[in-house]
Amino acid sequence: MLGNIIGGFIVILVGLSLAPTVADQVYLARGNSSTFADYNNLSSAGYTIMGLITLFYCLGIAAVGIGMASVGLRNAGLM
């Protein structure tokens, strides 16, 4: 029980600490950097979907953390 709750918080903490790195890499891959200003090999749909990678990453981290915490609470009989 307690292990699942602590594990959920650790997943959230580690995942959110890596979120800025993911966002920076998506920004560079989309070709928005001054270094890669002339490089953009994406269609408009691909460019838009690639911009959503950070959002889906954060949603996935939150879903995993909440899922682990809810399993821990369910095992404890609190939910």
C-alpha positions as CSV (number, residue, x, y, z in Angstrom):
1,M,0.0,0.0,0.0
2,L,2.5,2.6,1.1
3,G,5.0,1.4,-1.5
4,N,2.5,2.1,-4.3
5,I,1.7,5.6,-3.0
6,I,5.3,6.5,-2.6
7,G,6.1,5.0,-6.0
8,G,3.4,7.1,-7.6
9,F,4.8,10.2,-6.1
10,I,8.3,9.3,-7.2
11,V,7.1,8.7,-10.8
12,I,5.4,12.1,-10.8
13,L,8.5,13.8,-9.3
14,V,11.0,12.2,-11.7
15,G,8.7,12.6,-14.7
16,L,8.0,16.3,-14.1
17,S,11.7,17.0,-13.5
18,L,12.4,15.6,-17.0
19,A,9.5,17.6,-18.6
20,P,11.6,20.7,-19.4
21,T,14.2,18.5,-21.1
22,V,11.5,16.9,-23.2
23,A,10.0,20.3,-24.0
24,D,13.5,21.7,-25.1
25,Q,14.1,18.7,-27.3
26,V,10.7,19.0,-29.0
27,Y,11.4,22.7,-29.5
28,L,14.7,21.9,-31.2
29,A,13.3,19.1,-33.3
30,R,10.5,21.3,-34.6
31,G,13.2,23.6,-36.0
32,N,12.5,26.7,-33.8
33,S,16.1,27.2,-32.7
34,S,18.2,29.9,-34.1
35,T,20.8,27.2,-34.8
36,F,18.3,25.2,-36.9
37,A,16.3,28.1,-38.3
38,D,16.5,26.8,-41.9
39,Y,15.9,23.2,-41.0
40,N,12.2,22.2,-40.9
41,N,11.4,18.9,-42.6
42,L,7.9,18.5,-41.2
43,S,4.5,18.9,-42.8
44,S,2.0,21.3,-41.1
45,A,0.2,18.3,-39.5
46,G,3.4,16.8,-38.3
47,Y,4.6,20.1,-36.9
48,T,1.4,20.4,-34.9
49,I,1.4,16.9,-33.6
50,M,5.0,17.2,-32.7
51,G,4.1,20.2,-30.6
52,L,1.7,18.0,-28.6
53,I,4.4,15.6,-27.5
54,T,5.2,17.5,-24.3
55,L,1.5,17.6,-23.4
56,F,1.0,13.9,-23.9
57,Y,4.2,13.2,-22.0
58,C,3.0,15.2,-19.0
59,L,-0.5,13.5,-19.2
60,G,1.1,10.1,-19.3
61,I,3.3,10.8,-16.2
62,A,0.2,12.1,-14.3
63,A,-1.9,9.1,-15.3
64,V,0.8,6.6,-14.2
65,G,1.3,8.4,-10.9
66,I,-2.4,8.7,-10.2
67,G,-2.9,5.0,-11.2
68,M,-0.2,3.8,-8.8
69,A,-1.5,5.9,-6.0
70,S,-5.1,4.7,-6.5
71,V,-4.0,1.0,-6.5
72,G,-2.2,1.7,-3.2
73,L,-5.3,3.3,-1.7
74,R,-7.5,0.5,-3.0
75,N,-5.3,-2.1,-1.4
76,A,-5.5,-0.2,1.8
77,G,-9.3,-0.2,1.6
78,L,-9.6,3.6,1.5
79,M,-11.0,3.7,-1.9
